[in-house]
Amino acid sequence: MGILSAMNIGCDGLKVHGARLDISSKNIANLDTPNYVRKIPLVVATDRSSFLSVMNQMKESTFGAGTLPYSSGSVAMAGVVEDPTLGERIYKPGHPDADENGYIRTSNVDPLVEITDAIMAQRAYEASLAILTMTKSMADRAATIGS
């Protein structure tokens, strides 16, 4: 794996997990907003290697050179979906968001779930930042080898 590939993996992680934090913060901000539907980020791995290609790579390079195969991969945001869980129905006939029967739906955001998701996204963001920091350190040391 090259240094630029490692940097790209770290950058992709920062983008995706930063977006996860944004979505969690918007969900928490709309906790008390009637009819608000919780948003769920979809994160996918971008590794496109198949088992057969990994086995062929191992057969050709690993056993001869003694190294592990590298299959490129990262993470990407595949989109955002709405949580299908319905919020609680409350009777408030004078509310501007009330339906024809006078009911509103509360938000379906669970604050404990959102805080947990935000903590997980924050830790993944920090791990991606650590990848960039370590890669920068390796590049700096590699640049000083010849001097």
N, C-alpha and C positions, 0 to 999 in steps of 0.2 A: 504494500500500500504506500502510495506517495504522500508527501506532506500536504499537497493541495487536496488530495482526496480526503484526508483526515480533517482538514479545515472545512471542506464542504459538508462533511457529516456533522461536524459541530455546529456549523451555521444553520443547517437544516433543522437540527434539534432546537436551536434557539428560536427559530421562527415558529415551529410547530408548538412548542411548549409555552412560548410567549402568547400565542393565540389561545391556547387552552386557558391560561391565566385570565386573559381578557374575557373569554366566554363565562368563566366561573364568576368573575367580578360583576359582569352584567346580570347574571342570574341572581346573585346575592343582592344587588341593588334593586332588583324588581321583585324581591321577596313578598312585599305587601301590595303589589300592583294587581288589581283585579284582572282576570282573564289572561294574565301573562303565562306563557307556556315555556317551561324550562328548555334550554338549548343544550344539546349534547354534541361535543366535537368528535369527529371520526378520524382517528389517527391510524395510518396504515404503514407497514414496512414497505420500502421500495426495492427490496431484494428480489431480483428477477431470476436468480439461478435455480435450476431444477436439481433434483437429487442426482439424476444421470450426469449432468454437467459437472457437478462437484466430484462424483466418483471418477469420471474420466480425467478430470484435472488432477486428482490424487494419484491415479494410476500413472499418469505421464510425468508429473513433476514432484509430487510429495515423496514417493518412495525412492526416486532417484536422487533428489536434492536434499531430502530430509527437512523440508519446510512444510508448514501447514498451508492449505490452499486459501486464497483470499477471494471471497465473493463480495463484490461491492454491494452496498446497501445503505439505507438511511431511513428516515421517517418522512412522511408527508401528511398534509391535512387533506383528507378525502371529502370533506364537507362538514356540514352541521345539520343535525336532524332535531326535530322537536320530540320531547318526551310525550308518549301517548297517554300517560297517566293523567286522569282528570283531577282538577282541584275540587275542593269542597264547594257545594252549592249553599249560598246564604241568601236568605230573603231580605232584600233591601229595595223596596219598591220605588223609592225616590232617587236612587243612584243613577247617574247618567249612563252607566254601562249595563244596567239591568235589562233583562230580556222582557218579552211581552207579559210574562207571569210575575215579574218583579224580582227575579233571582239573578245573582251574579255568581261567577266562579272565582274562587280565590286562586292565587298562584299555586302551581304544583311544585314549587321549589322547596326542597328540604334543606335547611341551612347546614345540617351536619354532613350531608352528602356533598354539598358544594364546598364546604371548608375542607373536607377530606380530599376532594378532587383538586382543589387549589394547592394544597400541601404537596400532593403527588406531582402536580405540574411544576411547582416551584423546585422540587428536588430534581426532577428530570431536567429542568432549565439549568440548574447549578451543575449537573453532570455534563451537560453539553458545553457549558462555559469552561469546565475543567478540561474537556477534550481540547478546546481551543488553546487554553493556557499551556497544557503539556506539549501540544504540537508546536506552538510558538517557541517554547523553551528548547525543544529538539532542533528546530530550525536554527535558532541562535547558536546552539552548540555545534551544529554541523558547519555553520559558517565560520567558526573559529578554529576548525580542525586544521586547515591549511596555513594558518597564520602563526 
